[in-house]
Amino acid sequence: MTDQPESGQTPQPNAPQPPRPGALQARLFRAPVKLYQAHLGFVLGGRFLMITHVGRKSGLTRRTVVEVARHDPDVPEWYVVSGFGPRSDWFRNLQANPALRIDVGTHHFVPEQRFLGVAQTEELLRDYQRRHPRAAKELGKRLLGADFDASPESLHSLAERMPAVAFRPAPDAVSDEE
């Protein structure tokens, strides 16, 4: 499984990017990591997962909890979107080094990862919007401002600004329940 985007499908580097979170907001975003570290990830259900990854500059182990945009239990595969665009530290870390581990609920595994292209991300966002209309509307307004109207054009513009990653258990990795 490749961890490169489809040819010609990379997020647009010159597109306006969403603002990075402030210090207080960043602390709130890190709070769910404590739940996983306390073996309470099940409290978040399957709607969130924790990515354990390596810092691209520091080389230190990092953990980030992100919302699951879609889960395909048949594969199994979990899809996440970088809500702060391609500049998110966790996303850039995954570009430099593959994720070490994924925790979702009480389940964890060593993943294969792949970066989705813009067309796949657009389809993912369309599906997310259908299942979570209020959350999608807020996300779109945060990233595109008043220009977001949930039209196909707005979704395409959003997909250009928000790269997505899919994770599935690596075939040779042992997966277990805690």
N, C-alpha and C positions, 0 to 999 in steps of 0.2 A: 504494500500500500504506500503510495507516495505521500509526502507531506508538502508537496508543492501545489499551488493553485493550477487549475486548468490553464492551458495555453491561451493567452489573450483575455483572461478573466480576472486579472488582479484588480484590487481596489484602486481607485484613482488617487494618486498621491497628492494632486493639486486641489482636490475637492475640499471645501471647507470642512474642518473636523470639529466634532463636539468638544466643548470645554472639558478639561480634566477636572476631576473632583477636588474640592478644597480639603483642608486637613481634617475637619470634623466629618465631612461626608466620607472621606477615605477610611477613617476609623470605624464608622458605622458599617461600611462595606466589608471590613475585615472581621467584624464580630462573628459571622457564621463560621469562620475558620475555627474559632474556639469551641463551637459545638461539635464539629468533627473531631477535634483533638481530644475532646472529652468523651468520645464514642457516642455522641448524641446526634449524629448526622441524620438519623431516622426521623428526628423532629421536623426536618425540612422536607421530608418525603422525597419523591422523585423529581420535584420541580427545580431542585438545585443540585449541583455537583461540585466537588472540590478537586481542583487540578493541583498536583504536586509537580513542580517544575524547577529548573535550575536558572538562577539569575544570569543573564547574558554577560553582565559586567563583573558581578561579584563572585559568581560561581557557587553561591550559597543556595541551599534548598529553599524554595518559596512555595507558598500555598495560597490559592485564590479560589473563592467560591463564586460561581457564576450561575445564572439561570439557564435551565435546559430549555432551549427553544422547541426541540422536538426529540422524542425518543421513539425509536423503531425497535420494539422488543423482538421482532422476528429475526433481526440480523445478529445480535443486538448492536445498536449504534445510538449514541447520544450526540446531539447537535447543539452547539453553543454559538453565540454571536458576541462580538466585542462591542458592547454598547458605547464605549468611548473611542471607537475607531481603531485604526491600525497602529496608533501610537500607544495603546494600552501596554503597560509593562508586561503583563502576563502573555499577551499576544506576541509581542516582540521576543519574549523569552522562548516561546514555543517555536518561533521561526528560527531561532539560533540553535535550540536543542529540543528534541522531542520530550513530551510530558513523561514523567517517571511513573506516575500513578494517578488513577482516577478513583475517587470515592463518591458513591451515590447511595444515599440511605445507609444501610449496613453493609452494602456490597462494595468491594474494591477490586481493582485489576490493573495490570500493566497494560497500557493502551498502545494501539496503533493510532496514529492521527493523520488526518488529511485536511488540507485547507480547501474550502469550497470556492468555486469561482463566483463571479457576480451573478450569473444566471441561476446557479443553484441557490445562492443566498437569497435572491429575489423570491424564488419559489418557497424557500424556508420561511421568509418573512410573510409571504402571502398566507401560508398555512398558519403561522403564529397569529396573524391578524384575525383569521377566521375563528380560531379557538380562544383568543384572549383580546377581544377588541379594545377594551379600555387600556390595557397595558400597552398594546401596540400604538394606540393613539398618543399616549404620553411619551413613549419612546420616540415616535416620529416627530412630535412637537419639540422635544428636547434637542433632537439632532438637526431638524430642518426648520424649526421655528414655525411661523404662521404659514409657510409655504406647504406644510404637510397636509394633504387632504385625503390620504388613503387611496388615491388614484393609482393606476398602474405606473404612471410617470413618477409619482412620489415614492412608490415602493422601489422602483429601479434606482432612483437617486439615493434612497436610504441604503440599498444593497451595495452601492458604490462606496459608501462611507463606513459600512459596518462589515468587516470581514468575519467569516464564520469558519468554525473548525468542527469536524466530526471525530468522535472517539469510539473505538470498538476494542474489545479485548484482543490482545495479540494472540495469535493461534498457538504459539509455543509457551505462553505465560500461564502460570497457575493463578486462577481466580478463586477467591474464597469469601466466606461470610465471616463477620466478626461476631 
